[in-house]
Amino acid sequence: MVLDFFRRGAGVEAVPEQKASATGRVAAFGTAGRVAWSPRDTVSLTRTGYGANPVVHRCVKMIAEAAAALPLVLQDSAQRYDTHPVLGLVRRPNQAQGKAELFEALYGYLLLSGDGYVEAVAGPGPLPGELHVLRSDRVRVVPGADGWPMAYDYVVGSRKHRFDVTGHTPPLCHIRAFHPQDDHYGLSPLQAAAQALDVHNAASRWSKALLDNAARPSGAIVFRGADGAGGLSADQYDRLLGEMEAHHQGARNAGRPMLLEGGLDWKPMGFSPSDMEFQKTKESAAREIALAFGVPPMLLGIPGDATFANYQEANRAFYRLTVLPLATRVTAQVSEWLSGFAGELLELKPDLDQVPALAVERSELWRRVNDAAFLTDVEKRSLLGLPALSEPADG
């Protein structure tokens, strides 16, 4: 009964509601909010990362271009081919792309989404007539009853094309990065660097906002009326804001003195030490992004990195630890896939002897192998990755 009495408000007179602006005497104030992370889907990460972040863009471009530019050799257990139908297909995969363009797109999608898809277009012979790289954000895995993919759907708007991969040689080659929690899709370096990407983009927006409109105020304009009471009228408040926006905000008006009328007082508000650290925070985020992609920060011009003694050493580590493992893995899977069409076991791999960044290492390896008198020629060729020579027939 007592609670009902208070709910009804019996015997209590309604108090007229009064509204007053908390900023009536202050023309500038700061706000704070919760941390907001960007979406983690492939399309959003690609847009905010590769399309809008210079560090991600440069990392992906460096790796994809370096890996796609590696010279490739084709061999089997007996010989290395100078001409072969598979080599011709790789060198000119379709009418619009060459080898470098095709593999650059394949490496790019693999780095951005964790998945790369190559389509084989049927030709007049056993080999495909053309090869095309499909957009990974448009491909969906269709698992079978046993959990393994039985088909892939390529979806564009309301249209869908299905690739059946239950045959001996599937028309689609799926290359995916390792993902410990997904059976069908890979985990990209961009997903691992997503938080650092958000921090770097936020720091860039912060810097831009400081230049444009002082996102965090450098001070406050306080109105002091007669006897400390009163406030600005609506017309005075609007006029003050208009004059500040027109004459005292933005890079064009930086350093311009402010003229205050009677009753207005300027209270400077300095930056805290944490506010002044956003540039270091941005550099730290850039290093984390480079670390996720396996690019030495020195190659990106990020200051404060002393991991390698010089640029040449950093470039050699970039090829040895990032470019070559990626290119070797992708070309091995592509060559195994194409071997099913050719009907013979072929190996497509990078030619390490033609990589300028590894010239010193390869020369040292050749010298050590050549000086090893206890090795036969067959063993030496095997150590260098060369096919064994056929034995000459007895006369």
N, C-alpha and C positions, 0 to 999 in steps of 0.2 A: 504494500500500500504506500509506503513512504517513497519507494522508487517511482511508482506511478505518479505520485504528486510532483516529483521533480521533473519527470518526463513531460507532463502536461504544462509545467511552468505556471501552475495556478498561483495566483497572488503575486506574480512577478511582473512588473511593468517592462515592456519592451524598451530597450535602449536604442535610440536613433543611431544608425550605423554611420560612422565617419571614416572617410578614406583620405589618406595623406601619403604623398610620395616620399619614400625613404631617401630619395635623391634630390629632394627639393633644394637642399643647400649645397649639394656637391654635384659638379657637372661631369665627373669622371669617376669610374669605379672599376674594380677588377672582379672577375668571377672564376670559379673553379668547378670542375666536373669530374665524372668518373672516367676511367681509362676506357677507350673504345678501340677495339682492334678491327682491322679491315677484314672482309670476307676471305675465306681460305680456298674458295673454289678456283679452278684453273683459269677461267676467264677473268675473274677479278684480280687475281695475282699477276696475270700477264699484263693486264691494263695498268695497274698501279706499279708494277715492277719493271718489266721490260719496256713498257710504253711511257713511263713517267719517272723512272729513277735512273740517273746516269750510271751509278755503280753497277746495278743489275744489268743494265743494257750493255755496258762495256764488258762485264764478266762473260755473259752469254755470247756476245759477239766475238770476243777473243778466243774462247774455247771452240766455238763452232767453226769459225774461219780457220783456225790453226789445225783442227782435226780434219776438216774437209780438204785442206790443201796438202795433206800428207800424200806422197806418191804411193800408189798401191801396186803390189805384185801379185800375180796369180800363179800358183804352182800346185803340183800334186806330189806324190811320193817319188816320182822319177825325174821330173823336169820342171823348169820354170818357163812359162809361156811368154813369148813376146806378142803373139797374136792368138786370139781365142774368141769365140762367139760371146762368152761371158764377159771378157774384157771389153769387147765392143759395146755390149749392152751397158756396162757400168760407165764407160766413157761418154756415151750418149744415151742416157736412160729414156728420154722422151724428146719431143720436138721443141719444147720450151726450156729445157734445162740440160746442163752438162753435169759431169760428175761432181764438181765443186758445189754447184747450186743445190743439187739433190741432197748430198750429204750434209751440207750446211743446214738445210731445213730439217733434216732428220735429227741432227745433233741438237738443234735449237729446241725442237719440240720435246726431246728427251730431257733437256735441262730445265725447261719451263714447266712441264707437266709430269715428268717421270715416265712417259710412254711415247714410243715412236712407232708409226705404222707405215709400211711400204706395201703398195698394191701392185700386183703383177697383172698387166693387161695381156690377154691371150694373143699370140702371134701366129704366123703361118707354120712355124716349126715347134719343136718341143720347148724351146726357151720362150720366155715372155717377149712380146713385141715392144712393150714399154714398161717402165717403172715409175710410180708416182708416190709421193709422200702425202699422206692424209692428215688433215688437222686432227690432233689428238682430242680436242675438246668436243668433237662431233662423233667420236667412235664410242660405242657402248658394247661391252662384253655380254654375250648371251651364254651363260653356263649351262652345261648339260646335267643329266641326272647324277653323274659321278663327280660333279664340281668342276671339271675341266671345260674350257671354252669349246662350244660346239659351233658357234657362229659369232660374227661381229656385225653390229648394225651401224651404218653411217647415216646420221640423221641431220638433215638440213631443213629447218622449219617443220612443215608437215610432211615432208617427203623422207622416205627411208629406203636404204638399199642394204640388203643382207648378204654378207660374205660367209658362205659355208666352209668351215675349216675341218670337216670330218674326213676329207679325202686324204690320199697319200701325200700329195703336195698341195698345201693350202694356197689360195690366191692372195693371202694377206700374211705379212710377216710382222709379228708384234714383238717389239723390243722394249722391255720395261726395266726400270731401275729396281733395286731391291727395296721391298717394303715389308717390314716385319709384321704388320697387322692387316694386310690386304692380300688376298689370293689372286686378284685379277689385275690390279693397277699398281703402278710404281710410285715411289716417293721421290719427288724432285728436290734438288738443292734449294730451289726457290721456296718450297714449302717449309723447309727447315730454317730458312733465313727470314721467314715472314715477320717475326716480331722485330728483328733488326731493320727490316724494310719499313715497317710502320714508324719506328723511331726516327729513321733517317728522313722519311718524307715529312713527318711532323716537324722536325727541326728545320727543314727547308721552308715549310709553310710559316713557321714562327719567324724566321728571318725575313721572309717577304712581308709578313704582317707588320713587323716592326718598321720596315721601310715605308709601307703604305699608310698605315693609320695608327701606329703605336698601339698594338694589341694589348700590351701591358702599359698603363699610363705612367709617364714620367713624373706626374704630379697631379694635384687636384685643385680646382678653383672653388673656394669656399665663399659663400655669400654671408656677409655680416650686416644685418639690418639694424635699425635703431634699437638701442638697449639690448642688442643680441637677439632680437626677435624678428619675425617677418620672413618672407621668402620671395623669390623671383616670381613675377607674374608669368603667365603662359607666353605672352609676346616677348618678354625679356629673355626667357629661357630659350625659346626657339631662335631668337636673334643671336644669342651667345653661341649656341651650337653651330649655327650657320656660319658665323665669322670664324670660329675655330676650324671648321672643315675647309673653308675657302682659303684661309690665310695662314694656318698654323699646323696643318697635317700633310703628310706625304714628304717624299724625298725632295721635292721642288722647294718646299718651304723650310727645309732644315736650317736651324740656326737663326730664323727670323725672330726678333724680339716681340714680346707680347705686351700690348697696352691694355691695362685693366682700368675700368671706370670705378667710381666711388662705390664702396661697399663690397668690392671683390678683392680677395686676397689669394695669392698663389702659394701653395704648399708643396715644395718639391718632395718627390718620392723616388728614392734611389733603388737600383736593382740589388737584390740579394746575391750573395756569392753563387747560389745554385742557379739563378737566372743567367748569370754570366758564363756558365759552363756549357751552354747548349752547343757551342761550336765543338768542344771536345767530345760531347756526347754524340754529335753527328759523325765525327771522325771514328769514334769507337764503333758505332753502328756500321759504318762503311767497312771497317776491318772485319767485323763479324760476317757481313755479306760476302766479302771476298774469301773468307775462311770456308764458308759453306760451299762455295763453288770451286774451291781449290786453286784460286788465283793469288799469287803472292801480292800483298798490298803494295810493294815497291813498284810493281809493273803498272799499277793504277795511279801512281803519284800520290798515294795517301801518306801524309807525314807521320813521323813517329815510329816507323817500322824499321827495325835493325836486325831482322831475322837472317838476311843474307848479306854477305860482304859487299857484293856489287850487283849491278843489273844483269850481267851475263850469267852469274850463278843463279839468280832468281829465275831467269828465263829458262835455264837448263832444268831447274827443279819443276817449273811449270809444265814443260813437255814430259819429263820423266814421271811425274806423280799425277798429272791430271789429263793431259791430252792423249798420251799413248795408251794408258789403260782404257780410256773411253773408246778410242778409235779401234784398238785391238779387239775389244769385246763386241762392238757393233759390226765390224767387218767380218768377224768370225761367224756371227749369227746370220748375216746376210749371205755369206758364201755357202754356209750349210743349207740355207733355204734354196739358193739357186742351184746347188748340186742336185737337189731333188728333181729339178726340171731338166738339167743336163744329163742325168743318168750316170754321172761319175763323181767321185769324191774330189772336190777342189778346195783349195785354201786361198782365200783372199786376205791379205794382211798388209800393213804399212811397211814400206821399204825404209828401214832405219838408217841405211847407209846414205840416203839422200836427204836426211833431215839436217839442215845446217846447225841447229842448236845442239845436236848430239855428235857433231863431227869429231870433237876431241875424245869423247868416250869411245866412239866406234873405232877410231884410229888406234887407241890404246888396246882395245879388245882384239883387233886384227893382229897387232904386233905380238901380243901375248900368245894368241892361238898359233900364229905362224912359228914362233920360237919354241913351241912345245914339241920337241923332237920325239917324245914318247907316244904322240898321237898319230894315227893314220890319217890319210887325206879324207876318208869317209867320216871319221870322227870330227875332224876339223870343220868340215862342211856342215855337219849336224849341229855343232856348237854355234856356228854363225847363222843358223837358220836357213841354210841352202839345201836344196834337194840333192840326193846322192847321185853321183855320176854312174851311168850304165857301164858295166864291165865290157871291154873290147872283146870281140869274138876271136878265138884262137885260129891262127892261120894253119 
